[in-house]
Every structure is written in structure tokens, then in C-alpha cells.
Amino acid sequence: MAQSSGPENTTQFKARSVPKSVYSGAKLPEVEAKPITIPETPQFASKNRADSRPAYVEEEVAPFKARPVPKEVYLGSLMAVVEPKPITVPETPKCFAGGLERTIYEPEPEPEYKFKARDMPREIYEHPGKHGVPTIPRKDATIPMTPNFPTEARRLAWEQKKAEQERKEQEEAARRAEEEALKAVAEKEELSKLRETLVHKARPVPKFYHRE
């Protein structure tokens, strides 16, 4: 059953009282006042660097004084004697455009090596088969033999296998025929029994008349 939404079931709202701190003011921590900042002129390091540099002092340069020229220079003993060169005779240039001669590198021929075989020891001739060439025994002459091919054996094996297969097939056919005959006899007996059960036998007529 649904509840009725009447004035009795409504919840009454009750506001909380205003805190006293709203009227009197909140108690905040007291902060000490800082002194007034006095401005100061910045001190750059450029003035200090300029004062630390040493002042330029001009050095006194000693006056240059050249040595006197030796007397031998005027007399000609130190001067090299230059011999006059002969006059250059012009010559016609040799151009190899028509037939350029090329130098072909030919390797030096290698010295010819002469082979010289060593003498064969006499032991090889005197004792063959021991120190030198081995003695090979002579083999007997090969006697020709008629090849024996197993064709006859394969034919007999094939005939035997075929006869065995035919025997198995005959046994299988006889077994199947016997099973079919037994099955036919069983079906015939079952059919005769069924016919006997299906024969209608009439009930005897009741006796309505009684003998006096």
C-alpha cells in the first residue's frame, strides 16, 4: 500500500546558528611589519677590472747601428765568377704523332731447369716383390657358366599362391552357402509356426436343449 504524501510526513528544516567569529572577526596571527627597503646603486665588476689592468709603459728601444761592409766585397774576392753561357741553338721538335714508339716490357727469361732422374737400385731387378715392384700372382682363367634365372621358381610360387587363393575362395563360398541354407530352414520353420498360430479355431456350440 502506497504511503500518503501529507504534511505529517514532511521533514522540518532547521538552520544552524551563525558563529560568533563572523560578527567579532576571525583571530588571525599577527605578522611583524618589515622595514622599508632602501635602494642601493649596483656595483658592476667592470670598474674593478679596469683598475686591475697594468698601465701600458713604453719600452726604450736601442738605436740600430749597421756593421761596416768588409773590404773584400769591393775587391771582388768574395764575388762568384760567372762564366758566360753559349748561345742556345734552336732545334726542330720531334713529334711522335705519326709513329709512337712504345717500350714493351719483356720479362727476363727464367733459367731452364734440367731434370735428372736418379739411378734405379739394382735390388728392384734382382729381388722383385720385396724391395720394389710387388709380385702379382696370375689368376686362373674364368670358366663360363650358364646363368640360372629364377623364372621357373617364380612360376611355381605364383601357381601355388593362385591355387591357395582359389581354395580359400571356394571355402568361403561353401561357408556362405551353408549359412544361407541354415538361414532359409530357420525362416521356413518360423513361418510354419506363425501359420499355426494364425489358424482360426471355432468354439464349440453350446447345448441349448436338455434331455428329458
PyMOL CGO cylinders between C-alpha atoms (Angstrom):
from pymol import cmd
from pymol.cgo import CYLINDER

trace = [
    CYLINDER, 0.00, 0.00, 0.00, 1.44, 3.39, -1.04, 0.3, 1, 1, 1, 1, 1, 1,
    CYLINDER, 1.44, 3.39, -1.04, 2.14, 5.96, 1.67, 0.3, 1, 1, 1, 1, 1, 1,
    CYLINDER, 2.14, 5.96, 1.67, 0.27, 9.24, 1.54, 0.3, 1, 1, 1, 1, 1, 1,
    CYLINDER, 0.27, 9.24, 1.54, 2.35, 12.39, 0.91, 0.3, 1, 1, 1, 1, 1, 1,
    CYLINDER, 2.35, 12.39, 0.91, 0.68, 14.57, 3.56, 0.3, 1, 1, 1, 1, 1, 1,
    CYLINDER, 0.68, 14.57, 3.56, 2.06, 17.39, 5.73, 0.3, 1, 1, 1, 1, 1, 1,
    CYLINDER, 2.06, 17.39, 5.73, 2.67, 14.99, 8.58, 0.3, 1, 1, 1, 1, 1, 1,
    CYLINDER, 2.67, 14.99, 8.58, 5.41, 13.09, 6.77, 0.3, 1, 1, 1, 1, 1, 1,
    CYLINDER, 5.41, 13.09, 6.77, 7.47, 16.14, 5.63, 0.3, 1, 1, 1, 1, 1, 1,
    CYLINDER, 7.47, 16.14, 5.63, 10.89, 16.77, 7.35, 0.3, 1, 1, 1, 1, 1, 1,
    CYLINDER, 10.89, 16.77, 7.35, 11.30, 20.16, 9.05, 0.3, 1, 1, 1, 1, 1, 1,
    CYLINDER, 11.30, 20.16, 9.05, 14.47, 22.13, 8.14, 0.3, 1, 1, 1, 1, 1, 1,
    CYLINDER, 14.47, 22.13, 8.14, 16.41, 23.77, 10.97, 0.3, 1, 1, 1, 1, 1, 1,
    CYLINDER, 16.41, 23.77, 10.97, 19.27, 26.13, 10.14, 0.3, 1, 1, 1, 1, 1, 1,
    CYLINDER, 19.27, 26.13, 10.14, 22.40, 26.22, 12.26, 0.3, 1, 1, 1, 1, 1, 1,
    CYLINDER, 22.40, 26.22, 12.26, 23.29, 29.31, 14.29, 0.3, 1, 1, 1, 1, 1, 1,
    CYLINDER, 23.29, 29.31, 14.29, 25.80, 31.78, 12.84, 0.3, 1, 1, 1, 1, 1, 1,
    CYLINDER, 25.80, 31.78, 12.84, 29.24, 31.53, 14.51, 0.3, 1, 1, 1, 1, 1, 1,
    CYLINDER, 29.24, 31.53, 14.51, 30.31, 34.42, 16.72, 0.3, 1, 1, 1, 1, 1, 1,
    CYLINDER, 30.31, 34.42, 16.72, 33.54, 34.83, 14.79, 0.3, 1, 1, 1, 1, 1, 1,
    CYLINDER, 33.54, 34.83, 14.79, 31.54, 36.24, 11.89, 0.3, 1, 1, 1, 1, 1, 1,
    CYLINDER, 31.54, 36.24, 11.89, 30.48, 39.22, 13.99, 0.3, 1, 1, 1, 1, 1, 1,
    CYLINDER, 30.48, 39.22, 13.99, 33.63, 39.69, 16.07, 0.3, 1, 1, 1, 1, 1, 1,
    CYLINDER, 33.63, 39.69, 16.07, 36.09, 38.85, 13.29, 0.3, 1, 1, 1, 1, 1, 1,
    CYLINDER, 36.09, 38.85, 13.29, 38.42, 35.90, 12.83, 0.3, 1, 1, 1, 1, 1, 1,
    CYLINDER, 38.42, 35.90, 12.83, 41.52, 35.67, 15.05, 0.3, 1, 1, 1, 1, 1, 1,
    CYLINDER, 41.52, 35.67, 15.05, 44.45, 35.76, 12.55, 0.3, 1, 1, 1, 1, 1, 1,
    CYLINDER, 44.45, 35.76, 12.55, 48.14, 35.52, 13.61, 0.3, 1, 1, 1, 1, 1, 1,
    CYLINDER, 48.14, 35.52, 13.61, 49.92, 38.81, 14.00, 0.3, 1, 1, 1, 1, 1, 1,
    CYLINDER, 49.92, 38.81, 14.00, 52.62, 39.48, 11.33, 0.3, 1, 1, 1, 1, 1, 1,
    CYLINDER, 52.62, 39.48, 11.33, 55.53, 41.76, 12.14, 0.3, 1, 1, 1, 1, 1, 1,
    CYLINDER, 55.53, 41.76, 12.14, 55.95, 44.67, 9.74, 0.3, 1, 1, 1, 1, 1, 1,
    CYLINDER, 55.95, 44.67, 9.74, 59.21, 44.64, 7.72, 0.3, 1, 1, 1, 1, 1, 1,
    CYLINDER, 59.21, 44.64, 7.72, 61.40, 47.75, 7.48, 0.3, 1, 1, 1, 1, 1, 1,
    CYLINDER, 61.40, 47.75, 7.48, 61.29, 49.87, 4.33, 0.3, 1, 1, 1, 1, 1, 1,
    CYLINDER, 61.29, 49.87, 4.33, 63.76, 48.74, 1.60, 0.3, 1, 1, 1, 1, 1, 1,
    CYLINDER, 63.76, 48.74, 1.60, 66.50, 51.32, 0.97, 0.3, 1, 1, 1, 1, 1, 1,
    CYLINDER, 66.50, 51.32, 0.97, 67.60, 51.41, -2.70, 0.3, 1, 1, 1, 1, 1, 1,
    CYLINDER, 67.60, 51.41, -2.70, 71.34, 50.92, -3.38, 0.3, 1, 1, 1, 1, 1, 1,
    CYLINDER, 71.34, 50.92, -3.38, 73.37, 51.58, -6.51, 0.3, 1, 1, 1, 1, 1, 1,
    CYLINDER, 73.37, 51.58, -6.51, 74.58, 48.31, -8.13, 0.3, 1, 1, 1, 1, 1, 1,
    CYLINDER, 74.58, 48.31, -8.13, 78.34, 47.79, -8.20, 0.3, 1, 1, 1, 1, 1, 1,
    CYLINDER, 78.34, 47.79, -8.20, 79.48, 46.31, -11.53, 0.3, 1, 1, 1, 1, 1, 1,
    CYLINDER, 79.48, 46.31, -11.53, 82.83, 44.50, -11.83, 0.3, 1, 1, 1, 1, 1, 1,
    CYLINDER, 82.83, 44.50, -11.83, 83.85, 46.45, -14.94, 0.3, 1, 1, 1, 1, 1, 1,
    CYLINDER, 83.85, 46.45, -14.94, 85.39, 49.24, -12.85, 0.3, 1, 1, 1, 1, 1, 1,
    CYLINDER, 85.39, 49.24, -12.85, 87.38, 46.77, -10.77, 0.3, 1, 1, 1, 1, 1, 1,
    CYLINDER, 87.38, 46.77, -10.77, 88.67, 45.02, -13.89, 0.3, 1, 1, 1, 1, 1, 1,
    CYLINDER, 88.67, 45.02, -13.89, 89.75, 48.30, -15.43, 0.3, 1, 1, 1, 1, 1, 1,
    CYLINDER, 89.75, 48.30, -15.43, 91.68, 49.26, -12.29, 0.3, 1, 1, 1, 1, 1, 1,
    CYLINDER, 91.68, 49.26, -12.29, 93.37, 45.86, -12.04, 0.3, 1, 1, 1, 1, 1, 1,
    CYLINDER, 93.37, 45.86, -12.04, 94.91, 46.09, -15.55, 0.3, 1, 1, 1, 1, 1, 1,
    CYLINDER, 94.91, 46.09, -15.55, 98.55, 47.26, -15.61, 0.3, 1, 1, 1, 1, 1, 1,
    CYLINDER, 98.55, 47.26, -15.61, 99.24, 50.53, -17.29, 0.3, 1, 1, 1, 1, 1, 1,
    CYLINDER, 99.24, 50.53, -17.29, 100.96, 50.44, -20.67, 0.3, 1, 1, 1, 1, 1, 1,
    CYLINDER, 100.96, 50.44, -20.67, 104.59, 51.52, -20.35, 0.3, 1, 1, 1, 1, 1, 1,
    CYLINDER, 104.59, 51.52, -20.35, 106.62, 52.32, -23.43, 0.3, 1, 1, 1, 1, 1, 1,
    CYLINDER, 106.62, 52.32, -23.43, 109.88, 50.42, -23.55, 0.3, 1, 1, 1, 1, 1, 1,
    CYLINDER, 109.88, 50.42, -23.55, 113.05, 52.10, -24.65, 0.3, 1, 1, 1, 1, 1, 1,
    CYLINDER, 113.05, 52.10, -24.65, 114.31, 50.75, -27.95, 0.3, 1, 1, 1, 1, 1, 1,
    CYLINDER, 114.31, 50.75, -27.95, 118.04, 50.62, -28.51, 0.3, 1, 1, 1, 1, 1, 1,
    CYLINDER, 118.04, 50.62, -28.51, 119.19, 52.50, -31.66, 0.3, 1, 1, 1, 1, 1, 1,
    CYLINDER, 119.19, 52.50, -31.66, 120.14, 50.29, -34.64, 0.3, 1, 1, 1, 1, 1, 1,
    CYLINDER, 120.14, 50.29, -34.64, 123.70, 50.52, -35.90, 0.3, 1, 1, 1, 1, 1, 1,
    CYLINDER, 123.70, 50.52, -35.90, 124.78, 48.54, -39.01, 0.3, 1, 1, 1, 1, 1, 1,
    CYLINDER, 124.78, 48.54, -39.01, 128.19, 46.94, -39.26, 0.3, 1, 1, 1, 1, 1, 1,
    CYLINDER, 128.19, 46.94, -39.26, 130.66, 48.22, -41.85, 0.3, 1, 1, 1, 1, 1, 1,
    CYLINDER, 130.66, 48.22, -41.85, 130.94, 46.36, -45.17, 0.3, 1, 1, 1, 1, 1, 1,
    CYLINDER, 130.94, 46.36, -45.17, 134.13, 44.24, -45.46, 0.3, 1, 1, 1, 1, 1, 1,
    CYLINDER, 134.13, 44.24, -45.46, 136.78, 45.47, -47.87, 0.3, 1, 1, 1, 1, 1, 1,
    CYLINDER, 136.78, 45.47, -47.87, 136.84, 42.15, -49.74, 0.3, 1, 1, 1, 1, 1, 1,
    CYLINDER, 136.84, 42.15, -49.74, 133.44, 42.92, -51.18, 0.3, 1, 1, 1, 1, 1, 1,
    CYLINDER, 133.44, 42.92, -51.18, 134.85, 45.85, -53.12, 0.3, 1, 1, 1, 1, 1, 1,
    CYLINDER, 134.85, 45.85, -53.12, 137.96, 43.98, -54.19, 0.3, 1, 1, 1, 1, 1, 1,
    CYLINDER, 137.96, 43.98, -54.19, 135.90, 41.12, -55.77, 0.3, 1, 1, 1, 1, 1, 1,
    CYLINDER, 135.90, 41.12, -55.77, 137.46, 38.22, -53.93, 0.3, 1, 1, 1, 1, 1, 1,
    CYLINDER, 137.46, 38.22, -53.93, 134.12, 37.15, -52.39, 0.3, 1, 1, 1, 1, 1, 1,
    CYLINDER, 134.12, 37.15, -52.39, 132.05, 37.58, -55.55, 0.3, 1, 1, 1, 1, 1, 1,
    CYLINDER, 132.05, 37.58, -55.55, 131.41, 34.38, -57.56, 0.3, 1, 1, 1, 1, 1, 1,
    CYLINDER, 131.41, 34.38, -57.56, 132.84, 34.27, -61.02, 0.3, 1, 1, 1, 1, 1, 1,
    CYLINDER, 132.84, 34.27, -61.02, 130.03, 33.80, -63.57, 0.3, 1, 1, 1, 1, 1, 1,
    CYLINDER, 130.03, 33.80, -63.57, 131.17, 32.19, -66.82, 0.3, 1, 1, 1, 1, 1, 1,
    CYLINDER, 131.17, 32.19, -66.82, 129.32, 33.25, -69.96, 0.3, 1, 1, 1, 1, 1, 1,
    CYLINDER, 129.32, 33.25, -69.96, 126.95, 30.53, -71.33, 0.3, 1, 1, 1, 1, 1, 1,
    CYLINDER, 126.95, 30.53, -71.33, 126.99, 29.57, -75.01, 0.3, 1, 1, 1, 1, 1, 1,
    CYLINDER, 126.99, 29.57, -75.01, 124.23, 30.79, -77.26, 0.3, 1, 1, 1, 1, 1, 1,
    CYLINDER, 124.23, 30.79, -77.26, 121.26, 28.40, -77.48, 0.3, 1, 1, 1, 1, 1, 1,
    CYLINDER, 121.26, 28.40, -77.48, 120.83, 26.87, -80.94, 0.3, 1, 1, 1, 1, 1, 1,
    CYLINDER, 120.83, 26.87, -80.94, 117.13, 26.28, -81.85, 0.3, 1, 1, 1, 1, 1, 1,
    CYLINDER, 117.13, 26.28, -81.85, 116.19, 22.73, -82.87, 0.3, 1, 1, 1, 1, 1, 1,
    CYLINDER, 116.19, 22.73, -82.87, 113.06, 21.32, -84.51, 0.3, 1, 1, 1, 1, 1, 1,
    CYLINDER, 113.06, 21.32, -84.51, 110.86, 19.42, -82.01, 0.3, 1, 1, 1, 1, 1, 1,
    CYLINDER, 110.86, 19.42, -82.01, 110.45, 15.67, -82.54, 0.3, 1, 1, 1, 1, 1, 1,
    CYLINDER, 110.45, 15.67, -82.54, 106.76, 14.77, -82.51, 0.3, 1, 1, 1, 1, 1, 1,
    CYLINDER, 106.76, 14.77, -82.51, 105.76, 11.08, -82.33, 0.3, 1, 1, 1, 1, 1, 1,
    CYLINDER, 105.76, 11.08, -82.33, 102.22, 11.57, -83.64, 0.3, 1, 1, 1, 1, 1, 1,
    CYLINDER, 102.22, 11.57, -83.64, 102.92, 9.55, -86.79, 0.3, 1, 1, 1, 1, 1, 1,
    CYLINDER, 102.92, 9.55, -86.79, 104.54, 6.55, -85.17, 0.3, 1, 1, 1, 1, 1, 1,
    CYLINDER, 104.54, 6.55, -85.17, 104.78, 6.48, -81.41, 0.3, 1, 1, 1, 1, 1, 1,
    CYLINDER, 104.78, 6.48, -81.41, 107.47, 4.19, -80.20, 0.3, 1, 1, 1, 1, 1, 1,
    CYLINDER, 107.47, 4.19, -80.20, 106.34, 2.35, -77.11, 0.3, 1, 1, 1, 1, 1, 1,
    CYLINDER, 106.34, 2.35, -77.11, 108.63, 0.49, -74.86, 0.3, 1, 1, 1, 1, 1, 1,
    CYLINDER, 108.63, 0.49, -74.86, 107.29, -3.01, -74.28, 0.3, 1, 1, 1, 1, 1, 1,
    CYLINDER, 107.29, -3.01, -74.28, 108.33, -4.67, -71.06, 0.3, 1, 1, 1, 1, 1, 1,
    CYLINDER, 108.33, -4.67, -71.06, 109.74, -8.08, -71.72, 0.3, 1, 1, 1, 1, 1, 1,
    CYLINDER, 109.74, -8.08, -71.72, 110.36, -10.20, -68.65, 0.3, 1, 1, 1, 1, 1, 1,
    CYLINDER, 110.36, -10.20, -68.65, 113.69, -11.84, -68.33, 0.3, 1, 1, 1, 1, 1, 1,
    CYLINDER, 113.69, -11.84, -68.33, 113.66, -15.49, -69.29, 0.3, 1, 1, 1, 1, 1, 1,
    CYLINDER, 113.66, -15.49, -69.29, 113.85, -17.86, -66.33, 0.3, 1, 1, 1, 1, 1, 1,
    CYLINDER, 113.85, -17.86, -66.33, 116.74, -20.28, -66.27, 0.3, 1, 1, 1, 1, 1, 1,
    CYLINDER, 116.74, -20.28, -66.27, 115.81, -23.63, -67.74, 0.3, 1, 1, 1, 1, 1, 1,
    CYLINDER, 115.81, -23.63, -67.74, 115.61, -26.41, -65.18, 0.3, 1, 1, 1, 1, 1, 1,
    CYLINDER, 115.61, -26.41, -65.18, 117.14, -29.64, -66.30, 0.3, 1, 1, 1, 1, 1, 1,
    CYLINDER, 117.14, -29.64, -66.30, 115.56, -32.74, -64.77, 0.3, 1, 1, 1, 1, 1, 1,
    CYLINDER, 115.56, -32.74, -64.77, 117.85, -35.62, -64.00, 0.3, 1, 1, 1, 1, 1, 1,
    CYLINDER, 117.85, -35.62, -64.00, 116.41, -38.86, -62.68, 0.3, 1, 1, 1, 1, 1, 1,
    CYLINDER, 116.41, -38.86, -62.68, 118.20, -40.93, -60.13, 0.3, 1, 1, 1, 1, 1, 1,
    CYLINDER, 118.20, -40.93, -60.13, 119.55, -44.36, -60.95, 0.3, 1, 1, 1, 1, 1, 1,
    CYLINDER, 119.55, -44.36, -60.95, 117.18, -47.24, -60.17, 0.3, 1, 1, 1, 1, 1, 1,
    CYLINDER, 117.18, -47.24, -60.17, 118.53, -49.53, -57.46, 0.3, 1, 1, 1, 1, 1, 1,
    CYLINDER, 118.53, -49.53, -57.46, 119.61, -52.99, -58.57, 0.3, 1, 1, 1, 1, 1, 1,
    CYLINDER, 119.61, -52.99, -58.57, 117.57, -54.62, -55.80, 0.3, 1, 1, 1, 1, 1, 1,
    CYLINDER, 117.57, -54.62, -55.80, 114.41, -53.94, -57.78, 0.3, 1, 1, 1, 1, 1, 1,
    CYLINDER, 114.41, -53.94, -57.78, 115.67, -56.10, -60.65, 0.3, 1, 1, 1, 1, 1, 1,
    CYLINDER, 115.67, -56.10, -60.65, 117.41, -58.72, -58.56, 0.3, 1, 1, 1, 1, 1, 1,
    CYLINDER, 117.41, -58.72, -58.56, 114.69, -59.22, -55.87, 0.3, 1, 1, 1, 1, 1, 1,
    CYLINDER, 114.69, -59.22, -55.87, 111.28, -58.33, -57.31, 0.3, 1, 1, 1, 1, 1, 1,
    CYLINDER, 111.28, -58.33, -57.31, 108.38, -58.27, -54.84, 0.3, 1, 1, 1, 1, 1, 1,
    CYLINDER, 108.38, -58.27, -54.84, 110.50, -57.47, -51.75, 0.3, 1, 1, 1, 1, 1, 1,
    CYLINDER, 110.50, -57.47, -51.75, 112.10, -54.08, -52.24, 0.3, 1, 1, 1, 1, 1, 1,
    CYLINDER, 112.10, -54.08, -52.24, 110.49, -52.73, -55.37, 0.3, 1, 1, 1, 1, 1, 1,
    CYLINDER, 110.49, -52.73, -55.37, 107.60, -53.76, -57.60, 0.3, 1, 1, 1, 1, 1, 1,
    CYLINDER, 107.60, -53.76, -57.60, 105.31, -56.32, -55.85, 0.3, 1, 1, 1, 1, 1, 1,
    CYLINDER, 105.31, -56.32, -55.85, 104.80, -59.72, -57.46, 0.3, 1, 1, 1, 1, 1, 1,
    CYLINDER, 104.80, -59.72, -57.46, 101.21, -60.09, -58.73, 0.3, 1, 1, 1, 1, 1, 1,
    CYLINDER, 101.21, -60.09, -58.73, 100.04, -63.74, -58.86, 0.3, 1, 1, 1, 1, 1, 1,
    CYLINDER, 100.04, -63.74, -58.86, 98.46, -64.85, -62.10, 0.3, 1, 1, 1, 1, 1, 1,
    CYLINDER, 98.46, -64.85, -62.10, 94.74, -65.55, -61.90, 0.3, 1, 1, 1, 1, 1, 1,
    CYLINDER, 94.74, -65.55, -61.90, 93.10, -68.64, -63.32, 0.3, 1, 1, 1, 1, 1, 1,
    CYLINDER, 93.10, -68.64, -63.32, 91.08, -68.44, -66.49, 0.3, 1, 1, 1, 1, 1, 1,
    CYLINDER, 91.08, -68.44, -66.49, 87.41, -67.67, -65.99, 0.3, 1, 1, 1, 1, 1, 1,
    CYLINDER, 87.41, -67.67, -65.99, 85.13, -70.66, -66.71, 0.3, 1, 1, 1, 1, 1, 1,
    CYLINDER, 85.13, -70.66, -66.71, 81.90, -69.53, -68.40, 0.3, 1, 1, 1, 1, 1, 1,
    CYLINDER, 81.90, -69.53, -68.40, 78.69, -70.69, -66.68, 0.3, 1, 1, 1, 1, 1, 1,
    CYLINDER, 78.69, -70.69, -66.68, 75.10, -70.60, -67.88, 0.3, 1, 1, 1, 1, 1, 1,
    CYLINDER, 75.10, -70.60, -67.88, 73.09, -68.02, -65.94, 0.3, 1, 1, 1, 1, 1, 1,
    CYLINDER, 73.09, -68.02, -65.94, 70.41, -69.52, -63.74, 0.3, 1, 1, 1, 1, 1, 1,
    CYLINDER, 70.41, -69.52, -63.74, 67.33, -67.28, -63.85, 0.3, 1, 1, 1, 1, 1, 1,
    CYLINDER, 67.33, -67.28, -63.85, 64.64, -67.97, -61.18, 0.3, 1, 1, 1, 1, 1, 1,
    CYLINDER, 64.64, -67.97, -61.18, 61.77, -67.85, -63.70, 0.3, 1, 1, 1, 1, 1, 1,
    CYLINDER, 61.77, -67.85, -63.70, 60.69, -71.46, -63.03, 0.3, 1, 1, 1, 1, 1, 1,
    CYLINDER, 60.69, -71.46, -63.03, 60.72, -70.95, -59.26, 0.3, 1, 1, 1, 1, 1, 1,
    CYLINDER, 60.72, -70.95, -59.26, 58.69, -67.74, -59.61, 0.3, 1, 1, 1, 1, 1, 1,
    CYLINDER, 58.69, -67.74, -59.61, 56.16, -69.55, -61.87, 0.3, 1, 1, 1, 1, 1, 1,
    CYLINDER, 56.16, -69.55, -61.87, 55.73, -72.39, -59.36, 0.3, 1, 1, 1, 1, 1, 1,
    CYLINDER, 55.73, -72.39, -59.36, 55.36, -69.92, -56.47, 0.3, 1, 1, 1, 1, 1, 1,
    CYLINDER, 55.36, -69.92, -56.47, 52.75, -67.98, -58.44, 0.3, 1, 1, 1, 1, 1, 1,
    CYLINDER, 52.75, -67.98, -58.44, 50.77, -71.14, -59.29, 0.3, 1, 1, 1, 1, 1, 1,
    CYLINDER, 50.77, -71.14, -59.29, 50.87, -72.25, -55.65, 0.3, 1, 1, 1, 1, 1, 1,
    CYLINDER, 50.87, -72.25, -55.65, 49.70, -68.86, -54.47, 0.3, 1, 1, 1, 1, 1, 1,
    CYLINDER, 49.70, -68.86, -54.47, 46.88, -68.84, -57.04, 0.3, 1, 1, 1, 1, 1, 1,
    CYLINDER, 46.88, -68.84, -57.04, 45.76, -72.36, -56.05, 0.3, 1, 1, 1, 1, 1, 1,
    CYLINDER, 45.76, -72.36, -56.05, 45.74, -71.34, -52.36, 0.3, 1, 1, 1, 1, 1, 1,
    CYLINDER, 45.74, -71.34, -52.36, 43.67, -68.26, -53.21, 0.3, 1, 1, 1, 1, 1, 1,
    CYLINDER, 43.67, -68.26, -53.21, 41.17, -70.33, -55.20, 0.3, 1, 1, 1, 1, 1, 1,
    CYLINDER, 41.17, -70.33, -55.20, 40.87, -72.84, -52.34, 0.3, 1, 1, 1, 1, 1, 1,
    CYLINDER, 40.87, -72.84, -52.34, 40.14, -70.05, -49.88, 0.3, 1, 1, 1, 1, 1, 1,
    CYLINDER, 40.14, -70.05, -49.88, 37.54, -68.58, -52.20, 0.3, 1, 1, 1, 1, 1, 1,
    CYLINDER, 37.54, -68.58, -52.20, 35.83, -71.98, -52.55, 0.3, 1, 1, 1, 1, 1, 1,
    CYLINDER, 35.83, -71.98, -52.55, 35.81, -72.50, -48.79, 0.3, 1, 1, 1, 1, 1, 1,
    CYLINDER, 35.81, -72.50, -48.79, 34.33, -69.03, -48.30, 0.3, 1, 1, 1, 1, 1, 1,
    CYLINDER, 34.33, -69.03, -48.30, 31.64, -69.71, -50.93, 0.3, 1, 1, 1, 1, 1, 1,
    CYLINDER, 31.64, -69.71, -50.93, 30.76, -73.08, -49.32, 0.3, 1, 1, 1, 1, 1, 1,
    CYLINDER, 30.76, -73.08, -49.32, 30.51, -71.45, -45.89, 0.3, 1, 1, 1, 1, 1, 1,
    CYLINDER, 30.51, -71.45, -45.89, 28.25, -68.74, -47.21, 0.3, 1, 1, 1, 1, 1, 1,
    CYLINDER, 28.25, -68.74, -47.21, 26.03, -71.30, -48.99, 0.3, 1, 1, 1, 1, 1, 1,
    CYLINDER, 26.03, -71.30, -48.99, 25.74, -73.34, -45.80, 0.3, 1, 1, 1, 1, 1, 1,
    CYLINDER, 25.74, -73.34, -45.80, 24.84, -70.26, -43.77, 0.3, 1, 1, 1, 1, 1, 1,
    CYLINDER, 24.84, -70.26, -43.77, 22.21, -69.26, -46.32, 0.3, 1, 1, 1, 1, 1, 1,
    CYLINDER, 22.21, -69.26, -46.32, 20.71, -72.80, -46.27, 0.3, 1, 1, 1, 1, 1, 1,
    CYLINDER, 20.71, -72.80, -46.27, 20.54, -72.82, -42.48, 0.3, 1, 1, 1, 1, 1, 1,
    CYLINDER, 20.54, -72.82, -42.48, 19.01, -69.38, -42.54, 0.3, 1, 1, 1, 1, 1, 1,
    CYLINDER, 19.01, -69.38, -42.54, 16.38, -70.49, -45.10, 0.3, 1, 1, 1, 1, 1, 1,
    CYLINDER, 16.38, -70.49, -45.10, 15.45, -73.55, -42.97, 0.3, 1, 1, 1, 1, 1, 1,
    CYLINDER, 15.45, -73.55, -42.97, 15.13, -71.40, -39.86, 0.3, 1, 1, 1, 1, 1, 1,
    CYLINDER, 15.13, -71.40, -39.86, 12.92, -68.91, -41.70, 0.3, 1, 1, 1, 1, 1, 1,
    CYLINDER, 12.92, -68.91, -41.70, 10.75, -71.78, -43.05, 0.3, 1, 1, 1, 1, 1, 1,
    CYLINDER, 10.75, -71.78, -43.05, 10.26, -73.24, -39.57, 0.3, 1, 1, 1, 1, 1, 1,
    CYLINDER, 10.26, -73.24, -39.57, 9.46, -69.84, -38.14, 0.3, 1, 1, 1, 1, 1, 1,
    CYLINDER, 9.46, -69.84, -38.14, 6.93, -69.24, -40.92, 0.3, 1, 1, 1, 1, 1, 1,
    CYLINDER, 6.93, -69.24, -40.92, 5.22, -72.59, -40.31, 0.3, 1, 1, 1, 1, 1, 1,
    CYLINDER, 5.22, -72.59, -40.31, 4.95, -71.84, -36.60, 0.3, 1, 1, 1, 1, 1, 1,
    CYLINDER, 4.95, -71.84, -36.60, 3.48, -68.45, -37.40, 0.3, 1, 1, 1, 1, 1, 1,
    CYLINDER, 3.48, -68.45, -37.40, 0.90, -70.00, -39.68, 0.3, 1, 1, 1, 1, 1, 1,
    CYLINDER, 0.90, -70.00, -39.68, -0.12, -72.47, -36.98, 0.3, 1, 1, 1, 1, 1, 1,
    CYLINDER, -0.12, -72.47, -36.98, -0.74, -69.65, -34.55, 0.3, 1, 1, 1, 1, 1, 1,
    CYLINDER, -0.74, -69.65, -34.55, -2.79, -67.74, -37.12, 0.3, 1, 1, 1, 1, 1, 1,
    CYLINDER, -2.79, -67.74, -37.12, -5.25, -70.66, -37.87, 0.3, 1, 1, 1, 1, 1, 1,
    CYLINDER, -5.25, -70.66, -37.87, -8.78, -69.80, -36.54, 0.3, 1, 1, 1, 1, 1, 1,
    CYLINDER, -8.78, -69.80, -36.54, -10.29, -72.37, -34.28, 0.3, 1, 1, 1, 1, 1, 1,
    CYLINDER, -10.29, -72.37, -34.28, -14.07, -72.05, -33.71, 0.3, 1, 1, 1, 1, 1, 1,
    CYLINDER, -14.07, -72.05, -33.71, -15.53, -72.60, -30.31, 0.3, 1, 1, 1, 1, 1, 1,
    CYLINDER, -15.53, -72.60, -30.31, -17.96, -75.48, -29.80, 0.3, 1, 1, 1, 1, 1, 1,
    CYLINDER, -17.96, -75.48, -29.80, -21.66, -74.68, -30.00, 0.3, 1, 1, 1, 1, 1, 1,
    CYLINDER, -21.66, -74.68, -30.00, -23.25, -74.55, -26.60, 0.3, 1, 1, 1, 1, 1, 1,
    CYLINDER, -23.25, -74.55, -26.60, -26.01, -77.06, -25.75, 0.3, 1, 1, 1, 1, 1, 1,
    CYLINDER, -26.01, -77.06, -25.75, -29.33, -75.23, -25.52, 0.3, 1, 1, 1, 1, 1, 1,
    CYLINDER, -29.33, -75.23, -25.52, -31.54, -78.31, -25.17, 0.3, 1, 1, 1, 1, 1, 1,
    CYLINDER, -31.54, -78.31, -25.17, -31.57, -80.59, -22.17, 0.3, 1, 1, 1, 1, 1, 1,
    CYLINDER, -31.57, -80.59, -22.17, -32.51, -84.18, -22.36, 0.3, 1, 1, 1, 1, 1, 1,
    CYLINDER, -32.51, -84.18, -22.36, -35.69, -85.28, -20.53, 0.3, 1, 1, 1, 1, 1, 1,
]
cmd.load_cgo(trace, "trace")
